[in-house]
Amino acid sequence: MIMAAPNGARNTKRDHPALPITIAETVETARACVAAGADALHLHVRDTAGLHSLDPGLYREALAELDRVLPGLPVQVTTESAGVYEVEAQLALLRDLRPKWASVALRELDRAPELARRFYAQADQMGTELQHIVFDASDAALLGELQRKGVLREDASVILVLGRYAADANSDPSDLPPLLDSLPPVGKWMLCAFGPNEHACLLEAAKLGGDLRVGFENSVTAPNGSPWPSMAASIAALREGLREAA
C-alpha cells in the first residue's frame, strides 16, 4: 500500500506552494495522488488560519467531500496533538467522529495513561482501526508493555517514523532494520521518512514487507534535493522506483 500524506500538522505553503491547506485543495491533491498511484490518504485538516485542527466538523466536511470525489478511497484521520491538543481532545475527536481508521502517537497518549486506556477501548468498541506511531526504540518498548498488559493486541498496526527527531531531521535507510528489530510482535507495519532520503527509505521498507506513506508531510524534496513539482510527482516516482526494484 502507498498512503499519501499531503500536508501534516506543521508544514505550510512556505515549505512548498503546492502543499494543500483548505479542504478543497486537499481533495484535489488526493485526486491527483490517486491518479499517480496512491492507494490511501492520511488526512489532516486546518482551521481558517491554516493551523492544525482536531475539529470533528472539519473532518466530517473533508471526509464527505473525499467520499463524493473519490468514493471507496481508504482515508485515515490523524489524532496528532502537534503540541496543541491534550489527550482529552484527542479522545473527543475519536468519540465524536467515529472514524474507520486513525493514527495515534503512543508517546502522546502516554501523557495520560488512564485516558489512553479509554482511547484504545473506545476504538475497539467503535470498530476504529488504529495505527500506532513508533518513532524509536522507547516507543517500541512502550508498545510491548501495553501489549503485555492487555491494553493493545499483539496484532497492533504500526507506522515507523525515520528522521523526525534526528539531529538534521533527515532519515537514512540504515535506520530501519534496528527499529524493526526493536518492535514486539505486531500486525501490519508501514514506514514514513523525513528528508531527501524519503524514497530510499521507503524502497528499503518495501523490500522488507512494509507498507509506505509518502508526501509533503514528510518531505517536499526529491532525492537530488530539488522540490517535487507536486505530491503526485513524488508518488509517481515512488511507483516507478518500486517497479524498477521488483
N, C-alpha and C positions, 0 to 999 in steps of 0.2 A: 504494500500500500504506500502511495505517496500522498501525504497530507500537506495541503497548502496553508501556510501561516502568514497572511499578508500584512499584518501591522503590529500586533503585540500591544503592550500597555504603555510603552515609553517612546518609541520612535515617532518622529513627525515628518512632515514634508521637508524639513531642513535636512533630514537624513537621506531622503530620496523624494523627488517631486511627485513620483507616481505612487507613493505609499497611500493607501486608502484611509480616510478618516470618517467620512459620512457613511451611512448605511448604503446609500446609492452607489458610492464609489466601491465599497466592499463587495456588493453584489456584482457589479460589473467586473471587478478584479477576479472574483470567484468564477464567473462565466469564462473569462479568458484562460484562467488556470485549468479549468476542467477541459477546455478545448485543447490545451497543451499537454494534458496527460495526468492531471491531479485526480485522485480518487475520493478525497475527503477534504473538509475545511475545518481549520481551527479558528474559532470566531472570537474576536474582541469587539466590543462596542465602545464608542466615545460619546461624551456629552457635548453640549452645544459649544463648549470652549475647546473641544478637541482632546479632552482629558479622559483617561481610563475610567470606565464606569462598570458597576455591577448592578445597574438598574434593570430589574426584570422586564419593565415595559419596553425599554430599548431592545432588549434581547428578543422579546416576542415580535416586535416590529421587524427586526432583522431576520429572524427565523421564518416568519411568514413570507417575506419578500424573497428569500432564498428558495423557499419551497415553491413559490409561484414561478420563479425563473428557472430553477434547477431542481425540479421535483425528484425526490429519491436520493439526493446527494447527502451522504452522511456528514453531519455537522456536529462538531464538538465545541461546547462553550467553555470558557475559562472561568475559574473562581479566583484568579490571581489577586492577591492583595495589593501588589505594587507599592507597598509601603504606605498605603492609604486606608485600606479596609481592615477591620478586626475580624476575628473568626466568626463572631455572631452574624456579621453582614454576609460573609461567605456562606454560612449555613442558611441564612434567609434567602439568598439567591436560589440555592438548591431547592428549598422548600416551596418558594413561590413559583419558580419557573418549571420545575419538574422536568428537566431536560432528559433526553435519551442518553446523552454522552457528555461528560465533563472532565476536565483536567484539574488536578489539585496538587499543590506542593506539600509534601509530607512535613517539611520543616515549618511551613506557615501554620498548619493546623496544630502542630505540636506546641504552639504557644499557649494553647488552651486544651489540654488533653481530654478533659471531660466533654467539652463541646465537640472535639474531634470524634469521639466515640458516637455521639449523637449524629454527627455528619455522616459517618460511614454506615450506621444503622439505617438512617433515613434514606440514603442512596439505595441500599438493598431493598427496602420496603417499596420504594417507588420504581424500582427496576432501572435506575440510572447506572449506566456503566461508568466507572471512574478509572481514569488513567492517572497513576501516581507519579509525580515528578521526582526524579532522583538526580541530584547534582554531583554527589560524591559518595565516598565510602561510608561517611557518617549517616547519610540519608539511607543508604542500603542497609546499614545496621539497624536503623530505626524501623525500616520496613520489616526486617526479620523479627524484631522484637514485637511489633504489632501482630505479626502472623502467629508467633508463639503464644501470645495472649488471647488469640482467637478473635481479635478485632478485625483483622483482614484475612482473606482467604489465601491459600498457597498459590492459587492461580491468578493472583492480582496482576493487572495490566500496568506496565510501567513505561515511562518515557525517560530515557537517559539524556542528560544535557552536558555537552562538552564546551568548555571555553567561557561559560558565563562568568565564572568567578576566577578565571586565570588572570595573572598579572597584566597581560596585554589584551584580555577579553577575546583571545583567539583560540581556536580549537586545533587539535592535532590528531590524526588517525591513531597514533600510538597510544593515546589516552584511553581508547575504547576497551581493549582487552582487559586491563586491570579493573576498570569499572564494572565490566561484565562479571569478572571473577569475584567481585565483592558482593554480588547480588545473592540473596537467598533464592530458593526455587520460586519462579514466577510463571505467569502465563505468557501472553503476547508482550513483546517489547518493541519499542520504537526509539529512534535517535533523532535529536536535533543538535546542531553545532553552530557555534558563533564564529564569525570572521571569514576571511577569504578561503580558508580550508574547508568550508562547509561541505562542498560536494565531495571532496576527497574522503571526509569522514563518513558521509552518507553511503558512498560506494563501498567502503570497508564494512559498514553495518549490513548492507545488503548481502555481502559475501558470507557474513556470519549469521544470516537468517532474520535480521531485524526489519521492521517497517521504518519508513522515512518521513520526517517532517522537514519541509524546506520553505524558505520565504523570507520576506523583508523583516519579520520579527527577529530573525537570527542573523541575517547577513544581506546587505544590499549590494555587495560586490562580487564579481566573478573571480575565479582563481588568479587571474592576472592583476587583480586589484582595481580594475575599472568597474564603474557602476553597471549593474544589469540595466538594460533598457526598460525592462518590465519584469514583474513577477512571473508572467507566463514564459518569458525568455529563460529564466532560471529553471523552471520546471521542464521546459522542452530540452534544455541542455542536460539536465539530470537524466531524463528519459533516454536521451542518446547515449550518455555515459553508461547507463545500465545495459543498453543493447550491445554496446561495444565490449562490455565486460562479460557478457553471457557466454 
